[in-house]
């Protein structure tokens, strides 16, 4: 699924859950719940809004 990501959005990443800090083209910078900041390709993150 091709989702457009936005700053502040909750997402799942290969390294756990986090919040998007920045979207730059096909890259997404995510502040993980662990406190780390990582950069992923848009194909590596999933929207967290499906929960519930």
PDB file of N, CA, C and O in Angstrom:
ATOM      1  N   UNK A   1       0.846  -1.187   0.000  1.00  0.00           N
ATOM      2  CA  UNK A   1       0.000   0.000   0.000  1.00  0.00           C
ATOM      3  C   UNK A   1       0.884   1.240   0.000  1.00  0.00           C
ATOM      4  O   UNK A   1       1.883   1.300   0.717  1.00  0.00           O
ATOM      5  N   UNK A   2       0.514   2.217  -0.799  1.00  0.00           N
ATOM      6  CA  UNK A   2       1.294   3.442  -0.896  1.00  0.00           C
ATOM      7  C   UNK A   2       0.642   4.522  -0.045  1.00  0.00           C
ATOM      8  O   UNK A   2      -0.314   5.168  -0.472  1.00  0.00           O
ATOM      9  N   UNK A   3       1.165   4.712   1.157  1.00  0.00           N
ATOM     10  CA  UNK A   3       0.617   5.683   2.093  1.00  0.00           C
ATOM     11  C   UNK A   3       1.475   6.937   2.068  1.00  0.00           C
ATOM     12  O   UNK A   3       2.700   6.854   1.977  1.00  0.00           O
ATOM     13  N   UNK A   4       0.839   8.093   2.150  1.00  0.00           N
ATOM     14  CA  UNK A   4       1.632   9.309   2.266  1.00  0.00           C
ATOM     15  C   UNK A   4       1.824   9.582   3.752  1.00  0.00           C
ATOM     16  O   UNK A   4       0.855   9.713   4.500  1.00  0.00           O
ATOM     17  N   UNK A   5       3.065   9.666   4.164  1.00  0.00           N
ATOM     18  CA  UNK A   5       3.396   9.827   5.563  1.00  0.00           C
ATOM     19  C   UNK A   5       3.518  11.305   5.917  1.00  0.00           C
ATOM     20  O   UNK A   5       3.875  12.130   5.075  1.00  0.00           O
ATOM     21  N   UNK A   6       3.213  11.632   7.184  1.00  0.00           N
ATOM     22  CA  UNK A   6       3.277  13.013   7.649  1.00  0.00           C
ATOM     23  C   UNK A   6       4.026  13.092   8.969  1.00  0.00           C
ATOM     24  O   UNK A   6       4.058  12.134   9.742  1.00  0.00           O
ATOM     25  N   UNK A   7       4.624  14.244   9.213  1.00  0.00           N
ATOM     26  CA  UNK A   7       5.332  14.495  10.459  1.00  0.00           C
ATOM     27  C   UNK A   7       4.387  14.276  11.635  1.00  0.00           C
ATOM     28  O   UNK A   7       3.245  14.735  11.612  1.00  0.00           O
ATOM     29  N   UNK A   8       4.866  13.571  12.670  1.00  0.00           N
ATOM     30  CA  UNK A   8       4.067  13.306  13.852  1.00  0.00           C
ATOM     31  C   UNK A   8       3.247  12.042  13.793  1.00  0.00           C
ATOM     32  O   UNK A   8       2.631  11.653  14.786  1.00  0.00           O
ATOM     33  N   UNK A   9       3.228  11.393  12.640  1.00  0.00           N
ATOM     34  CA  UNK A   9       2.440  10.173  12.451  1.00  0.00           C
ATOM     35  C   UNK A   9       3.107   8.997  13.171  1.00  0.00           C
ATOM     36  O   UNK A   9       4.329   8.857  13.130  1.00  0.00           O
ATOM     37  N   UNK A  10       2.307   8.155  13.828  1.00  0.00           N
ATOM     38  CA  UNK A  10       2.807   6.941  14.459  1.00  0.00           C
ATOM     39  C   UNK A  10       2.982   5.871  13.396  1.00  0.00           C
ATOM     40  O   UNK A  10       2.106   5.665  12.555  1.00  0.00           O
ATOM     41  N   UNK A  11       4.124   5.192  13.441  1.00  0.00           N
ATOM     42  CA  UNK A  11       4.414   4.149  12.460  1.00  0.00           C
ATOM     43  C   UNK A  11       5.108   2.971  13.117  1.00  0.00           C
ATOM     44  O   UNK A  11       5.682   3.085  14.200  1.00  0.00           O
ATOM     45  N   UNK A  12       5.042   1.832  12.432  1.00  0.00           N
ATOM     46  CA  UNK A  12       5.831   0.654  12.768  1.00  0.00           C
ATOM     47  C   UNK A  12       7.038   0.632  11.833  1.00  0.00           C
ATOM     48  O   UNK A  12       6.907   0.900  10.639  1.00  0.00           O
ATOM     49  N   UNK A  13       8.213   0.312  12.376  1.00  0.00           N
ATOM     50  CA  UNK A  13       9.430   0.186  11.583  1.00  0.00           C
ATOM     51  C   UNK A  13      10.048  -1.190  11.849  1.00  0.00           C
ATOM     52  O   UNK A  13       9.594  -1.907  12.741  1.00  0.00           O
ATOM     53  N   UNK A  14      11.073  -1.562  11.087  1.00  0.00           N
ATOM     54  CA  UNK A  14      11.759  -2.833  11.384  1.00  0.00           C
ATOM     55  C   UNK A  14      12.352  -2.861  12.791  1.00  0.00           C
ATOM     56  O   UNK A  14      12.616  -3.936  13.331  1.00  0.00           O
ATOM     57  N   UNK A  15      12.564  -1.679  13.391  1.00  0.00           N
ATOM     58  CA  UNK A  15      13.188  -1.590  14.710  1.00  0.00           C
ATOM     59  C   UNK A  15      12.198  -1.273  15.826  1.00  0.00           C
ATOM     60  O   UNK A  15      12.605  -1.070  16.970  1.00  0.00           O
ATOM     61  N   UNK A  16      10.910  -1.229  15.512  1.00  0.00           N
ATOM     62  CA  UNK A  16       9.906  -0.951  16.522  1.00  0.00           C
ATOM     63  C   UNK A  16       9.029   0.238  16.146  1.00  0.00           C
ATOM     64  O   UNK A  16       9.105   0.762  15.034  1.00  0.00           O
ATOM     65  N   UNK A  17       8.190   0.653  17.106  1.00  0.00           N
ATOM     66  CA  UNK A  17       7.278   1.764  16.848  1.00  0.00           C
ATOM     67  C   UNK A  17       7.971   3.101  17.063  1.00  0.00           C
ATOM     68  O   UNK A  17       8.962   3.202  17.787  1.00  0.00           O
ATOM     69  N   UNK A  18       7.419   4.130  16.412  1.00  0.00           N
ATOM     70  CA  UNK A  18       7.961   5.464  16.594  1.00  0.00           C
ATOM     71  C   UNK A  18       7.082   6.509  15.947  1.00  0.00           C
ATOM     72  O   UNK A  18       6.004   6.212  15.431  1.00  0.00           O
ATOM     73  N   UNK A  19       7.568   7.753  15.985  1.00  0.00           N
ATOM     74  CA  UNK A  19       6.881   8.902  15.386  1.00  0.00           C
ATOM     75  C   UNK A  19       7.734   9.488  14.280  1.00  0.00           C
ATOM     76  O   UNK A  19       8.950   9.617  14.426  1.00  0.00           O
ATOM     77  N   UNK A  20       7.110   9.836  13.193  1.00  0.00           N
ATOM     78  CA  UNK A  20       7.833  10.448  12.082  1.00  0.00           C
ATOM     79  C   UNK A  20       8.260  11.856  12.469  1.00  0.00           C
ATOM     80  O   UNK A  20       7.449  12.664  12.922  1.00  0.00           O
ATOM     81  N   UNK A  21       9.541  12.137  12.285  1.00  0.00           N
ATOM     82  CA  UNK A  21      10.070  13.476  12.528  1.00  0.00           C
ATOM     83  C   UNK A  21      10.175  14.279  11.240  1.00  0.00           C
ATOM     84  O   UNK A  21      10.041  15.502  11.251  1.00  0.00           O
ATOM     85  N   UNK A  22      10.419  13.582  10.122  1.00  0.00           N
ATOM     86  CA  UNK A  22      10.623  14.278   8.851  1.00  0.00           C
ATOM     87  C   UNK A  22      10.384  13.300   7.711  1.00  0.00           C
ATOM     88  O   UNK A  22      10.664  12.107   7.829  1.00  0.00           O
ATOM     89  N   UNK A  23       9.863  13.821   6.606  1.00  0.00           N
ATOM     90  CA  UNK A  23       9.720  13.042   5.378  1.00  0.00           C
ATOM     91  C   UNK A  23      10.471  13.782   4.290  1.00  0.00           C
ATOM     92  O   UNK A  23      10.183  14.944   4.002  1.00  0.00           O
ATOM     93  N   UNK A  24      11.441  13.101   3.684  1.00  0.00           N
ATOM     94  CA  UNK A  24      12.256  13.713   2.627  1.00  0.00           C
ATOM     95  C   UNK A  24      12.218  12.790   1.427  1.00  0.00           C
ATOM     96  O   UNK A  24      12.927  11.784   1.383  1.00  0.00           O
ATOM     97  N   UNK A  25      11.392  13.133   0.457  1.00  0.00           N
ATOM     98  CA  UNK A  25      11.257  12.297  -0.741  1.00  0.00           C
ATOM     99  C   UNK A  25      10.782  10.910  -0.372  1.00  0.00           C
ATOM    100  O   UNK A  25       9.693  10.753   0.179  1.00  0.00           O
ATOM    101  N   UNK A  26      11.588   9.898  -0.668  1.00  0.00           N
ATOM    102  CA  UNK A  26      11.234   8.509  -0.379  1.00  0.00           C
ATOM    103  C   UNK A  26      11.812   8.026   0.948  1.00  0.00           C
ATOM    104  O   UNK A  26      11.767   6.833   1.246  1.00  0.00           O
ATOM    105  N   UNK A  27      12.357   8.952   1.750  1.00  0.00           N
ATOM    106  CA  UNK A  27      12.944   8.603   3.044  1.00  0.00           C
ATOM    107  C   UNK A  27      12.093   9.173   4.173  1.00  0.00           C
ATOM    108  O   UNK A  27      11.515  10.253   4.052  1.00  0.00           O
ATOM    109  N   UNK A  28      12.029   8.423   5.277  1.00  0.00           N
ATOM    110  CA  UNK A  28      11.263   8.834   6.448  1.00  0.00           C
ATOM    111  C   UNK A  28      12.200   8.769   7.656  1.00  0.00           C
ATOM    112  O   UNK A  28      12.807   7.730   7.917  1.00  0.00           O
ATOM    113  N   UNK A  29      12.316   9.872   8.386  1.00  0.00           N
ATOM    114  CA  UNK A  29      13.123   9.910   9.603  1.00  0.00           C
ATOM    115  C   UNK A  29      12.177   9.692  10.777  1.00  0.00           C
ATOM    116  O   UNK A  29      11.216  10.438  10.966  1.00  0.00           O
ATOM    117  N   UNK A  30      12.467   8.654  11.566  1.00  0.00           N
ATOM    118  CA  UNK A  30      11.570   8.228  12.641  1.00  0.00           C
ATOM    119  C   UNK A  30      12.297   8.285  13.976  1.00  0.00           C
ATOM    120  O   UNK A  30      13.409   7.775  14.110  1.00  0.00           O
ATOM    121  N   UNK A  31      11.655   8.915  14.972  1.00  0.00           N
ATOM    122  CA  UNK A  31      12.139   8.858  16.357  1.00  0.00           C
ATOM    123  C   UNK A  31      11.456   7.665  16.998  1.00  0.00           C
ATOM    124  O   UNK A  31      10.251   7.684  17.248  1.00  0.00           O
ATOM    125  N   UNK A  32      12.235   6.630  17.259  1.00  0.00           N
ATOM    126  CA  UNK A  32      11.707   5.394  17.812  1.00  0.00           C
ATOM    127  C   UNK A  32      11.339   5.562  19.280  1.00  0.00           C
ATOM    128  O   UNK A  32      11.858   6.445  19.963  1.00  0.00           O
ATOM    129  N   UNK A  33      10.439   4.707  19.757  1.00  0.00           N
ATOM    130  CA  UNK A  33      10.050   4.733  21.162  1.00  0.00           C
ATOM    131  C   UNK A  33      11.240   4.488  22.082  1.00  0.00           C
ATOM    132  O   UNK A  33      11.211   4.865  23.254  1.00  0.00           O
ATOM    133  N   UNK A  34      12.281   3.861  21.557  1.00  0.00           N
ATOM    134  CA  UNK A  34      13.501   3.607  22.331  1.00  0.00           C
ATOM    135  C   UNK A  34      14.324   4.877  22.532  1.00  0.00           C
ATOM    136  O   UNK A  34      15.260   4.896  23.331  1.00  0.00           O
ATOM    137  N   UNK A  35      13.970   5.946  21.798  1.00  0.00           N
ATOM    138  CA  UNK A  35      14.714   7.200  21.896  1.00  0.00           C
ATOM    139  C   UNK A  35      15.674   7.425  20.740  1.00  0.00           C
ATOM    140  O   UNK A  35      16.163   8.538  20.547  1.00  0.00           O
ATOM    141  N   UNK A  36      15.947   6.381  19.972  1.00  0.00           N
ATOM    142  CA  UNK A  36      16.849   6.505  18.833  1.00  0.00           C
ATOM    143  C   UNK A  36      16.128   7.122  17.643  1.00  0.00           C
ATOM    144  O   UNK A  36      14.906   7.022  17.528  1.00  0.00           O
ATOM    145  N   UNK A  37      16.884   7.754  16.763  1.00  0.00           N
ATOM    146  CA  UNK A  37      16.344   8.293  15.522  1.00  0.00           C
ATOM    147  C   UNK A  37      16.961   7.523  14.369  1.00  0.00           C
ATOM    148  O   UNK A  37      18.182   7.389  14.288  1.00  0.00           O
ATOM    149  N   UNK A  38      16.122   7.017  13.478  1.00  0.00           N
ATOM    150  CA  UNK A  38      16.580   6.219  12.340  1.00  0.00           C
ATOM    151  C   UNK A  38      15.915   6.714  11.062  1.00  0.00           C
ATOM    152  O   UNK A  38      14.847   7.324  11.099  1.00  0.00           O
ATOM    153  N   UNK A  39      16.565   6.442   9.929  1.00  0.00           N
ATOM    154  CA  UNK A  39      16.018   6.794   8.621  1.00  0.00           C
ATOM    155  C   UNK A  39      15.654   5.513   7.873  1.00  0.00           C
ATOM    156  O   UNK A  39      16.434   4.562   7.828  1.00  0.00           O
ATOM    157  N   UNK A  40      14.460   5.506   7.291  1.00  0.00           N
ATOM    158  CA  UNK A  40      13.962   4.341   6.559  1.00  0.00           C
ATOM    159  C   UNK A  40      13.439   4.776   5.205  1.00  0.00           C
ATOM    160  O   UNK A  40      13.069   5.934   5.012  1.00  0.00           O
ATOM    161  N   UNK A  41      13.412   3.841   4.269  1.00  0.00           N
ATOM    162  CA  UNK A  41      12.692   4.049   3.030  1.00  0.00           C
ATOM    163  C   UNK A  41      11.200   3.928   3.315  1.00  0.00           C
ATOM    164  O   UNK A  41      10.802   3.224   4.242  1.00  0.00           O
ATOM    165  N   UNK A  42      10.374   4.608   2.525  1.00  0.00           N
ATOM    166  CA  UNK A  42       8.928   4.578   2.769  1.00  0.00           C
ATOM    167  C   UNK A  42       8.365   3.156   2.724  1.00  0.00           C
ATOM    168  O   UNK A  42       7.337   2.878   3.342  1.00  0.00           O
ATOM    169  N   UNK A  43       9.026   2.259   2.000  1.00  0.00           N
ATOM    170  CA  UNK A  43       8.543   0.881   1.919  1.00  0.00           C
ATOM    171  C   UNK A  43       8.846   0.094   3.199  1.00  0.00           C
ATOM    172  O   UNK A  43       8.343  -1.016   3.368  1.00  0.00           O
ATOM    173  N   UNK A  44       9.655   0.649   4.095  1.00  0.00           N
ATOM    174  CA  UNK A  44      10.039  -0.048   5.321  1.00  0.00           C
ATOM    175  C   UNK A  44       9.157   0.302   6.507  1.00  0.00           C
ATOM    176  O   UNK A  44       9.250  -0.353   7.545  1.00  0.00           O
ATOM    177  N   UNK A  45       8.308   1.307   6.387  1.00  0.00           N
ATOM    178  CA  UNK A  45       7.464   1.708   7.514  1.00  0.00           C
ATOM    179  C   UNK A  45       6.002   1.469   7.199  1.00  0.00           C
ATOM    180  O   UNK A  45       5.576   1.542   6.047  1.00  0.00           O
ATOM    181  N   UNK A  46       5.234   1.180   8.254  1.00  0.00           N
ATOM    182  CA  UNK A  46       3.790   0.947   8.115  1.00  0.00           C
ATOM    183  C   UNK A  46       3.038   1.873   9.038  1.00  0.00           C
ATOM    184  O   UNK A  46       3.478   2.143  10.155  1.00  0.00           O
ATOM    185  N   UNK A  47       1.911   2.358   8.576  1.00  0.00           N
ATOM    186  CA  UNK A  47       1.043   3.217   9.371  1.00  0.00           C
ATOM    187  C   UNK A  47       0.551   2.454  10.591  1.00  0.00           C
ATOM    188  O   UNK A  47       0.228   1.269  10.502  1.00  0.00           O
ATOM    189  N   UNK A  48       0.494   3.135  11.733  1.00  0.00           N
ATOM    190  CA  UNK A  48       0.071   2.531  12.993  1.00  0.00           C
ATOM    191  C   UNK A  48      -1.408   2.781  13.279  1.00  0.00           C
ATOM    192  O   UNK A  48      -1.886   2.417  14.354  1.00  0.00           O
ATOM    193  N   UNK A  49      -2.145   3.391  12.350  1.00  0.00           N
ATOM    194  CA  UNK A  49      -3.534   3.769  12.608  1.00  0.00           C
ATOM    195  C   UNK A  49      -4.507   2.594  12.492  1.00  0.00           C
ATOM    196  O   UNK A  49      -5.691   2.751  12.788  1.00  0.00           O
ATOM    197  N   UNK A  50      -4.034   1.423  12.067  1.00  0.00           N
ATOM    198  CA  UNK A  50      -4.907   0.256  11.935  1.00  0.00           C
ATOM    199  C   UNK A  50      -5.224  -0.382  13.277  1.00  0.00           C
ATOM    200  O   UNK A  50      -6.090  -1.254  13.352  1.00  0.00           O
ATOM    201  N   UNK A  51      -4.544   0.034  14.337  1.00  0.00           N
ATOM    202  CA  UNK A  51      -4.719  -0.585  15.643  1.00  0.00           C
ATOM    203  C   UNK A  51      -6.105  -0.313  16.208  1.00  0.00           C
ATOM    204  O   UNK A  51      -6.673   0.761  16.010  1.00  0.00           O
ATOM    205  N   UNK A  52      -6.643  -1.312  16.922  1.00  0.00           N
ATOM    206  CA  UNK A  52      -7.912  -1.162  17.593  1.00  0.00           C
ATOM    207  C   UNK A  52      -8.976  -1.773  16.795  1.00  0.00           C
ATOM    208  O   UNK A  52     -10.140  -1.751  17.196  1.00  0.00           O
TER     209      UNK A  52
END
